[in-house]
């Protein structure tokens, strides 16, 4: 099936460095109309030089009105000259997506899509994950870092009895955690579509649902009922989100972690590590283990620093 040829890719590029959260707010202005939204930071010689935001839309919005709204958020002068747009090519995007997602390995995990019919190589842990509307196919440096962190903890002898995947996206990390430890995993996301995708991946990977398996919930982060009713906290929390939300949610993460629990944090650039660590150390988490992947950083933190 081919996408509608009337779709338009709208690009906004600017050469002013901004905080990640501000860019996210800018991108979210077209949430009601956009079919997809993405953004990319420009890094030149290790320096942040600006951003490009892209929306795929069924029609071109009012650029003048959009510029005014963006200016209010960013406090920079954004004019019509900052925008460019073009028709989306008439191609089979599902086929293209599959072609760009061949099977690959991360540690003991063999990650593949439903289009790949060959069995997983012997001795590897299969994870069937399809490119979808929720983040997390395993290829991104943050997801890879989290998978490697899970494996590192497993090899160290760490044995969590309760696991929370906060901002679960596709559910890949929750599924991987369950396959390593066979312990209950709670996958929480604020996006209903992400929860639908995570549930589907739970089924196709043949994980049990419910208290003895993987539970998928849409909720307001650590305030979700499924999280707060775990009164003793979770032994392992995985939070692959963004630096800004990680800093903001540090107290709630700590409160939701069991006495000797561990947290895996990702979604942050290496240059953002100091701010994220500072926020979590202030809440009582320490002894960081770092797993950098390209420009991205993954951290393992402990509830009882020494």
VEXTORZA-681651 format. One line per field, with one value per residue (C-alpha): residue number from 1; residue in three letters; chain; x, y, z. Coordinates in steps of 0.25 Angstrom, whole numbers. Layout:
BEGIN
k: c(NUM_...) $
r: c(ala_...) $
c: c(A_...) $
px: c(X_...) $
py: c(Y_...) $
pz: c(Z_...) $
//
This chain:
BEGIN
k: c(1_2_3_4_5_6_7_8_9_10_11_12_13_14_15_16_17_18_19_20_21_22_23_24_25_26_27_28_29_30_31_32_33_34_35_36_37_38_39_40_41_42_43_44_45_46_47_48_49_50_51_52_53_54_55_56_57_58_59_60_61_62_63_64_65_66_67_68_69_70_71_72_73_74_75_76_77_78_79_80_81_82_83_84_85_86_87_88_89_90_91_92_93_94_95_96_97_98_99_100_101_102_103_104_105_106_107_108_109_110_111_112_113_114_115_116_117_118_119_120_121_122_123_124_125_126_127_128_129_130_131_132_133_134_135_136_137_138_139_140_141_142_143_144_145_146_147_148_149_150_151_152_153_154_155_156_157_158_159_160_161_162_163_164_165_166_167_168_169_170_171_172_173_174_175_176_177_178_179_180_181_182_183_184_185_186_187_188_189_190_191_192_193_194_195_196_197_198_199_200_201_202_203_204_205_206_207_208_209_210_211_212_213_214_215_216_217_218_219_220_221_222_223_224_225_226_227_228_229_230_231_232_233_234_235_236_237_238_239_240_241_242_243_244_245_246_247_248_249_250_251_252_253_254_255_256_257_258_259_260_261_262_263_264_265_266_267_268_269_270_271_272_273_274_275_276_277_278_279_280_281_282_283_284_285_286_287_288_289_290_291_292_293_294_295_296_297_298_299_300_301_302_303_304_305_306) $
r: c(unk_unk_unk_unk_unk_unk_unk_unk_unk_unk_unk_unk_unk_unk_unk_unk_unk_unk_unk_unk_unk_unk_unk_unk_unk_unk_unk_unk_unk_unk_unk_unk_unk_unk_unk_unk_unk_unk_unk_unk_unk_unk_unk_unk_unk_unk_unk_unk_unk_unk_unk_unk_unk_unk_unk_unk_unk_unk_unk_unk_unk_unk_unk_unk_unk_unk_unk_unk_unk_unk_unk_unk_unk_unk_unk_unk_unk_unk_unk_unk_unk_unk_unk_unk_unk_unk_unk_unk_unk_unk_unk_unk_unk_unk_unk_unk_unk_unk_unk_unk_unk_unk_unk_unk_unk_unk_unk_unk_unk_unk_unk_unk_unk_unk_unk_unk_unk_unk_unk_unk_unk_unk_unk_unk_unk_unk_unk_unk_unk_unk_unk_unk_unk_unk_unk_unk_unk_unk_unk_unk_unk_unk_unk_unk_unk_unk_unk_unk_unk_unk_unk_unk_unk_unk_unk_unk_unk_unk_unk_unk_unk_unk_unk_unk_unk_unk_unk_unk_unk_unk_unk_unk_unk_unk_unk_unk_unk_unk_unk_unk_unk_unk_unk_unk_unk_unk_unk_unk_unk_unk_unk_unk_unk_unk_unk_unk_unk_unk_unk_unk_unk_unk_unk_unk_unk_unk_unk_unk_unk_unk_unk_unk_unk_unk_unk_unk_unk_unk_unk_unk_unk_unk_unk_unk_unk_unk_unk_unk_unk_unk_unk_unk_unk_unk_unk_unk_unk_unk_unk_unk_unk_unk_unk_unk_unk_unk_unk_unk_unk_unk_unk_unk_unk_unk_unk_unk_unk_unk_unk_unk_unk_unk_unk_unk_unk_unk_unk_unk_unk_unk_unk_unk_unk_unk_unk_unk_unk_unk_unk_unk_unk_unk_unk_unk_unk_unk_unk_unk_unk_unk_unk_unk_unk_unk_unk_unk_unk_unk_unk_unk_unk_unk_unk_unk_unk_unk) $
c: c(A_A_A_A_A_A_A_A_A_A_A_A_A_A_A_A_A_A_A_A_A_A_A_A_A_A_A_A_A_A_A_A_A_A_A_A_A_A_A_A_A_A_A_A_A_A_A_A_A_A_A_A_A_A_A_A_A_A_A_A_A_A_A_A_A_A_A_A_A_A_A_A_A_A_A_A_A_A_A_A_A_A_A_A_A_A_A_A_A_A_A_A_A_A_A_A_A_A_A_A_A_A_A_A_A_A_A_A_A_A_A_A_A_A_A_A_A_A_A_A_A_A_A_A_A_A_A_A_A_A_A_A_A_A_A_A_A_A_A_A_A_A_A_A_A_A_A_A_A_A_A_A_A_A_A_A_A_A_A_A_A_A_A_A_A_A_A_A_A_A_A_A_A_A_A_A_A_A_A_A_A_A_A_A_A_A_A_A_A_A_A_A_A_A_A_A_A_A_A_A_A_A_A_A_A_A_A_A_A_A_A_A_A_A_A_A_A_A_A_A_A_A_A_A_A_A_A_A_A_A_A_A_A_A_A_A_A_A_A_A_A_A_A_A_A_A_A_A_A_A_A_A_A_A_A_A_A_A_A_A_A_A_A_A_A_A_A_A_A_A_A_A_A_A_A_A_A_A_A_A_A_A_A_A_A_A_A_A_A_A_A_A_A_A_A_A_A_A_A_A_A_A_A_A_A_A) $
px: c(0_5_4_-4_4_-2_6_16_29_31_45_49_64_70_85_82_85_73_70_64_51_49_51_41_30_33_31_18_11_6_3_-12_-9_5_6_20_30_45_56_71_82_93_107_119_133_126_118_102_100_85_73_64_50_42_27_20_6_-6_-6_3_-1_-2_13_12_3_12_24_18_15_29_35_27_33_47_49_56_52_46_42_36_50_54_44_45_35_33_23_26_30_20_27_23_28_25_34_44_44_46_57_65_63_71_73_84_91_93_100_92_80_76_66_58_45_33_37_49_45_58_60_69_83_85_89_84_71_61_54_43_41_35_38_25_19_26_41_50_54_67_76_77_90_81_73_86_92_80_81_96_93_83_93_104_95_90_105_108_99_88_75_63_49_42_45_39_41_38_35_34_32_31_34_47_54_43_43_58_58_47_55_67_61_47_42_30_32_23_24_18_17_9_5_-7_-1_12_4_-3_10_17_5_6_21_18_9_17_29_20_22_11_3_-1_6_15_19_19_8_6_0_-3_-1_5_19_23_9_2_-6_1_14_10_3_17_20_33_38_44_58_61_56_59_57_61_54_62_71_61_50_61_65_51_47_59_52_40_50_57_44_40_53_55_65_77_71_78_74_77_76_78_73_83_95_109_109_97_102_107_93_86_96_95_80_80_92_84_73_83_87_102_113_110_114_115_112_115_110_114_109_99_101_95_96_95_92_91_81_92_104_117) $
py: c(0_14_27_38_46_59_58_69_69_82_86_97_100_110_113_116_106_103_94_80_83_96_89_78_89_95_82_78_91_82_70_70_71_64_49_49_58_58_67_67_75_81_78_84_81_77_89_91_100_99_90_84_80_72_70_61_67_65_80_92_99_115_118_132_128_116_125_134_122_117_131_131_118_120_135_135_142_131_136_129_128_118_108_98_88_77_66_53_43_33_20_8_13_-1_-8_3_2_-13_-12_-2_-11_-24_-33_-29_-33_-25_-34_-47_-41_-44_-33_-35_-30_-39_-38_-47_-61_-69_-74_-67_-72_-83_-78_-63_-57_-53_-40_-38_-23_-16_-2_5_18_16_19_7_-2_-5_2_16_18_20_7_0_6_1_-13_-14_-8_-19_-30_-24_-24_-38_-43_-36_-45_-34_-41_-31_-36_-25_-16_-3_2_17_23_9_13_0_-9_-14_-11_-17_-30_-31_-29_-40_-50_-48_-49_-55_-46_-36_-24_-12_-4_11_21_34_32_22_18_14_5_-2_-4_-10_-19_-24_-27_-34_-43_-46_-49_-59_-52_-55_-43_-38_-39_-51_-45_-32_-21_-9_3_17_27_40_35_31_36_25_16_4_10_16_3_-3_2_-5_1_-6_-13_-8_4_7_21_24_37_51_59_69_60_51_63_67_53_49_51_42_32_31_30_18_11_0_1_-5_-3_1_11_11_25_28_38_48_53_52_67_66_56_65_71_58_52_65_63_49_50_61_50_39_32_30_21_23_13_19_13_23_20_31_44_37_33_22_22_11_18_11_15_13_21_19) $
pz: c(0_-4_4_-1_-11_-5_8_10_17_25_30_40_41_50_54_69_80_88_100_96_103_96_82_87_90_76_69_77_72_60_68_64_49_47_43_48_55_56_60_59_66_57_63_57_63_76_77_76_65_63_60_48_51_41_40_30_28_19_16_18_30_31_32_37_49_51_51_62_71_69_73_86_90_85_88_74_61_52_39_26_21_31_25_13_8_-2_-6_0_-11_-15_-10_-2_12_19_9_10_25_25_15_24_36_34_46_55_69_82_91_92_86_72_67_55_48_45_30_33_33_36_50_60_61_71_85_83_90_79_80_69_67_56_51_57_62_75_78_80_69_75_65_72_81_93_91_88_101_109_104_107_121_123_119_128_140_137_135_148_156_159_161_161_165_160_147_142_128_128_115_109_94_86_98_93_107_115_106_107_122_124_115_123_137_135_145_145_136_136_123_125_114_114_99_96_83_89_99_87_80_93_95_81_83_96_89_77_86_94_107_118_122_136_149_145_132_125_127_118_123_118_130_135_138_152_157_149_158_154_158_172_176_176_190_192_179_167_167_153_146_131_127_112_110_109_117_121_126_133_141_144_148_157_170_165_160_173_181_172_173_184_195_187_173_160_149_135_129_114_103_107_99_105_107_116_125_136_138_138_148_157_158_162_171_179_181_186_173_170_166_151_140_127_113_102_88_78_83_93_107_115_131_141_155_169_180_191_187_195) $
//
